[in-house]
Amino acid sequence: MNGLTTDPGAVAAASDAGAVAAASDAARAADATGLAPLATDLPNAEERAVMPAGFRALGASIGIKRSGRPDFAVIATTGTPAAAAGVFTRNAFAAAPVRLTRAHLAETGDDGPPGSGWADAILSTSGSANAATGAPGDADQGHLAGSLAAALGTIAGRTLAFSTGVIGTRLPVDLVAAAIALSIAYTPYVARIVRSAALRERSLPYVAALQVQGLRSSRIVLRHIFPNLGGLIVAASALSFGYALIDLASLSFIGLGVQPPQPDWGLMVANGVTGILQGFPQESIFAAVLIVITVGAVNFLGDRLTELAESRAV
């Protein structure tokens, strides 16, 4: 009527162009400010180091490394065997632990993929790769597998081995075998004491107050509960060390522990028995006196630490 015409197609095209421009502007704005997180009802993930259900582990320093750093560890299942698999290098000379692990996985793997099978425990040592060539290393690893299987009530074929260190160096089998027996024997004792104390500590009012403040469970355990249990853990370990020292000396005395030429007080007592009969008891007496003094000193220290921990708890 005023000389202008209205084209429906042109109007639709202009509308679509405006929508595209608006969407493009919104996208640029989102890129500049960051996309808003999607709505979700999933709980927040909590990062913490925990032992998976169905497994238990222990570690110690048993003297393989001269530096005194931890060099021995055992990881074992608490129920049924666990599926296991290994990726092996194609070295010309495989260390004895590698050969044993390959053989045991092949023995328990049935028709599964190569390098896979079932296991109840794995023994890890560092500081000695244990005789890469020859039968001595295989014999050592077979002996340790049998000791670990006997301690856990399983068969040797369901144990695996892992070791690091200088290839060709013989592993001190007597030390490792004694460590397996003593560690598995005394770990439940210390764990029971620590668990009882932790349950008592968790029931105290300050833990509830920290939870009300919104602190995560891992932070409460690491920053508050664990430091309060430190004295008790040290005391229980000191008391257990005294008994373990007597047990180790006893094993060496009857020929099941440390073997010559490794030095050991129990071994010295055993070697001095013939001297006692000949009127020269010094070797046995001196070694026995040192065992008594050391155990008494460690137990005295453990008692004092226990009293200190109990006084702090009160």
Residue, then its C-alpha position, 0 to 999 in steps of 0.5 A: m500500500n505504501g509501495l513495499t511488498t512483504d515476501p514470506g520467504a525473505v522474512a523466514a530467511a532473515s529470521d533464521a539468520g538472526a537466530v544463527a547470529a544469536a547462537s554464534d554470539a552465545a557460543r562466543a560468550a560461552d567460550a569466553t566465560g567457560l561452559a557451565p557444568l552439566a547438572t548431575d546427581l553423582p557424588n563428589a569423588e574422594e581421592r585417597a590411598v586405600m587397600p582394595a577390598g579382598f587384599r592385605a599387605l605388609g612391608a619391612s626392611i630385612g637387611i637386603k639393602r645395606s642402606g636399611r631402606p624398605d626392601f621386602a613386601v608381601i601382598a596377599t588375598t584375604g579370600t579366593p585367588a585373584a586373577a593375575a597377568g604379567v607383561f614380560t620383557r624379552n631379555a636374553f637372560a631372565a632373572a629367577p623371579v621372572r622365570l618362577t612367575r612365568a611358570h606359575l602363571a602358566e600352571t594356573g592359567d589353564d586356557g587363558p591368555p599367555g602370561s595370565g593365571w591366578a595367584d594368592a600372593i606376590l612376594s616383592t624384594s629389592g636390592s637383589a635380582n637373584a641369580a639371573t642364570g643357573a639353577p641356584g636362583d631358581a632353587d632360591q625362588g622355589h624355596l621362598a615360594g614354598s615358605l610363602a605358601a606354607a605361611l598363607g595356607t595355599i600352594a606354591g603355584r599360586t605365588l608370584a615373585f618380583s625383585t629388583g636389583v643387581i642381576g646375578t646377586r644371590l638373594p639372602v633366602d634365609l633372611v627373606a624366609a624368616a621375614i615371611a614367617l615373622s611378619i605374617a605371625y606378628t602383623p595381626y597382633v599389631a593390627r588388632i591393637v591399632r584397630s581397637a585404638a582407632l575405633r576408640e579414637r573415632s568415637l571421641p567428640y572431636v571427630a564428630a566436630l570435624q565431620v560437622q565442619g565438612l572435613r573429608s574422612s581421609r583428612i580426618v584420619l591422616r591429620h588427626i586420628f593417625p598422629n594421635l595413634g603414632g605413639l601406640i603404633v611405635a610402642a606396639s611395634a617395639l614390643s613385637f620387635g623384642y618377641a620377634l628377635i627371640d623368635l628369629a634367634s630360635l629359628s637360627f638356633i635350630g637351623l631354620g633361620v639365618q645360615p652361615p656365613q651370615p652373622d646371627w646371635g642364635l646361630m652363635v649360640a648354636n655354634g657354641v654348644t660344642g664349646i660348652l661341652q669342652g669348657f669354653p662357653q664364651e661364644s654361647i654365653f656372650a650371644a645369649v647375654l646380648i639377646v637378653i639385653t637387647v630384648g629387655a632394652v626394647n621391651f623397656l622402651g616399648d613399656r615407656l612408650t605405651e605409658l606415654a601414649e596412654s597418658r596422652a590419651v587420658 
